[in-house]
Amino acid sequence: MLMSTVTRLADRRPSHRTVFFTRTELNLLLSLYSRRVSAGEWRDYAIDHRRGLAAFSVFRHSRDQALYRILKLEDADRRYHYQVTAGPRRLGTAATLREALNLFEPKLRLVT
């Protein structure tokens, strides 16, 4: 007599899926990147996809560490949020990519 064990597939699935940027998100990221390249501030970028996060990293020089990393993170409820880091420092967190990218927009000042 053979004994079988029943295993639920939901219990065997990984808790986090590989996260990717959508086409719209890539357009926003590459638009910001091209403006900064035109200004001479950034020179290279890299995109990384892992379980639970996608990262867009920008570099001053390709041999250096990333100046900034823009992360798309998946939480336990399979919702996404975005985070901007500079090295080990977290610069900001936002619910949408557009909000996260506002960190890179110049602040307007009143000139008298």
Backbone hydrogen bonds in HBPLUS format (Angstrom, degrees):
<---DONOR---> <-ACCEPTOR-->    atom                        ^
c    i                          cat <-CA-CA->   ^        H-A-AA   ^      H-
h    n   atom  resd res      DA  || num        DHA   H-A  angle D-A-AA Bond
n    s   type  num  typ     dist DA aas  dist angle  dist       angle   num
A0011-ASP N   A0008-ARG O   3.14 MM   3  5.48 137.8  2.33 103.6 114.3     1
A0012-ARG N   A0009-LEU O   2.98 MM   3  5.19 142.5  2.13 104.5 115.7     2
A0052-GLY N   A0017-ARG O   2.93 MM  35  5.90 167.5  1.94 151.2 149.0     3
A0019-VAL N   A0050-ARG O   3.19 MM  31  6.28 159.5  2.23 159.6 154.1     4
A0026-LEU N   A0022-THR O   2.89 MM   4  6.18 160.8  1.93 153.5 158.8     5
A0027-ASN N   A0023-ARG O   2.93 MM   4  6.19 151.9  2.01 147.0 154.8     6
A0028-LEU N   A0024-THR O   3.08 MM   4  6.41 155.4  2.14 147.7 153.5     7
A0029-LEU N   A0025-GLU O   2.93 MM   4  6.20 165.2  1.95 155.2 159.2     8
A0030-LEU N   A0026-LEU O   2.83 MM   4  5.92 168.0  1.84 153.8 157.2     9
A0031-SER N   A0027-ASN O   2.96 MM   4  5.93 142.3  2.10 139.0 148.9    10
A0032-LEU N   A0028-LEU O   3.12 MM   4  6.35 164.2  2.14 149.7 152.8    11
A0033-TYR N   A0029-LEU O   2.92 MM   4  6.13 161.7  1.95 147.1 153.1    12
A0034-SER N   A0030-LEU O   2.90 MM   4  5.97 159.6  1.94 140.4 145.2    13
A0035-ARG N   A0031-SER O   3.13 MM   4  6.39 154.9  2.20 146.3 152.7    14
A0036-ARG N   A0032-LEU O   3.06 MM   4  6.34 157.6  2.11 152.8 158.9    15
A0037-VAL N   A0033-TYR O   2.87 MM   4  6.12 147.4  1.98 150.4 160.3    16
A0038-SER N   A0034-SER O   2.99 MM   4  6.12 158.3  2.03 143.4 149.0    17
A0039-ALA N   A0035-ARG O   3.12 MM   4  6.35 139.0  2.29 136.1 146.8    18
A0041-GLU N   A0036-ARG O   2.94 MM   5  5.40 148.8  2.04 168.2 162.3    19
A0042-TRP N   A0036-ARG O   3.44 MM   6  5.59 160.6  2.48 108.0 110.9    20
A0040-GLY N   A0037-VAL O   2.92 MM   3  4.97 152.8  1.99 102.6 111.5    21
A0043-ARG N   A0059-PHE O   2.87 MM  16  5.98 177.0  1.87 164.2 163.2    22
A0044-ASP N   A0059-PHE O   3.30 MM  15  5.08 154.0  2.37 137.2 135.7    23
A0059-PHE N   A0044-ASP O   2.86 MM  15  5.08 160.4  1.90 148.5 146.0    24
A0046-ALA N   A0057-SER O   2.90 MM  11  5.17 146.1  2.01 144.3 150.1    25
A0057-SER N   A0046-ALA O   2.84 MM  11  5.17 165.0  1.86 157.3 161.1    26
A0048-ASP N   A0055-ALA O   2.85 MM   7  5.04 158.9  1.90 147.3 153.2    27
A0055-ALA N   A0048-ASP O   2.75 MM   7  5.04 162.7  1.78 152.7 157.7    28
A0050-ARG N   A0053-LEU O   2.84 MM   3  5.36 164.1  1.87 174.5 174.1    29
A0053-LEU N   A0050-ARG O   3.34 MM   3  5.36 160.9  2.38 108.9 114.4    30
A0074-GLU N   A0052-GLY O   2.99 MM  22  5.14 160.0  2.03 143.4 143.1    31
A0054-ALA N   A0072-LYS O   2.92 MM  18  5.10 144.7  2.05 137.3 148.4    32
A0072-LYS N   A0054-ALA O   2.82 MM  18  5.10 160.7  1.85 153.5 158.3    33
A0056-PHE N   A0070-ILE O   2.92 MM  14  5.09 153.9  1.98 139.0 147.7    34
A0070-ILE N   A0056-PHE O   2.86 MM  14  5.09 164.6  1.88 141.7 146.8    35
A0058-VAL N   A0068-TYR O   2.99 MM  10  5.52 160.9  2.02 154.6 159.0    36
A0067-LEU N   A0058-VAL O   2.73 MM   9  5.79 146.4  1.84 151.4 163.0    37
A0064-ASP N   A0061-HIS O   3.04 MM   3  5.43 158.5  2.09 115.4 122.1    38
A0069-ARG N   A0085-THR O   2.90 MM  16  5.20 150.4  1.98 141.6 147.0    39
A0085-THR N   A0069-ARG O   2.89 MM  16  5.20 159.3  1.94 149.3 156.2    40
A0071-LEU N   A0083-GLN O   2.73 MM  12  5.04 170.8  1.74 161.5 162.7    41
A0083-GLN N   A0071-LEU O   2.93 MM  12  5.04 152.3  2.01 137.5 144.9    42
A0073-LEU N   A0081-HIS O   2.82 MM   8  5.42 170.7  1.82 171.7 172.4    43
A0081-HIS N   A0073-LEU O   2.97 MM   8  5.42 147.6  2.08 146.5 156.5    44
A0075-ASP N   A0079-ARG O   2.86 MM   4  5.60 164.3  1.89 163.4 168.6    45
A0078-ARG N   A0075-ASP O   3.00 MM   3  5.34 155.2  2.07 120.0 121.4    46
A0082-TYR N   A0094-ALA O   2.85 MM  12  5.23 176.7  1.85 161.4 162.6    47
A0094-ALA N   A0082-TYR O   2.83 MM  12  5.23 156.6  1.89 147.1 152.2    48
A0084-VAL N   A0092-GLY O   2.92 MM   8  5.39 161.3  1.96 152.6 156.4    49
A0091-LEU N   A0084-VAL O   2.75 MM   7  5.47 149.7  1.84 146.8 156.4    50
A0086-ALA N   A0089-ARG O   2.88 MM   3  5.30 157.8  1.92 152.7 160.3    51
A0089-ARG N   A0086-ALA O   3.17 MM   3  5.30 149.2  2.27 130.1 125.1    52
A0100-ALA N   A0096-THR O   3.16 MM   4  6.47 157.1  2.22 144.8 151.2    53
A0101-LEU N   A0097-LEU O   2.87 MM   4  6.13 154.0  1.94 156.3 163.2    54
A0102-ASN N   A0099-GLU O   3.19 MM   3  5.27 146.5  2.31  98.8 108.6    55
A0103-LEU N   A0100-ALA O   3.34 MM   3  6.11 167.6  2.35 115.5 119.0    56
A0104-PHE N   A0101-LEU O   3.02 MM   3  5.67 158.3  2.07 117.6 123.3    57
A0105-GLU N   A0102-ASN O   3.17 MM   3  5.19 158.5  2.21 103.7 110.3    58
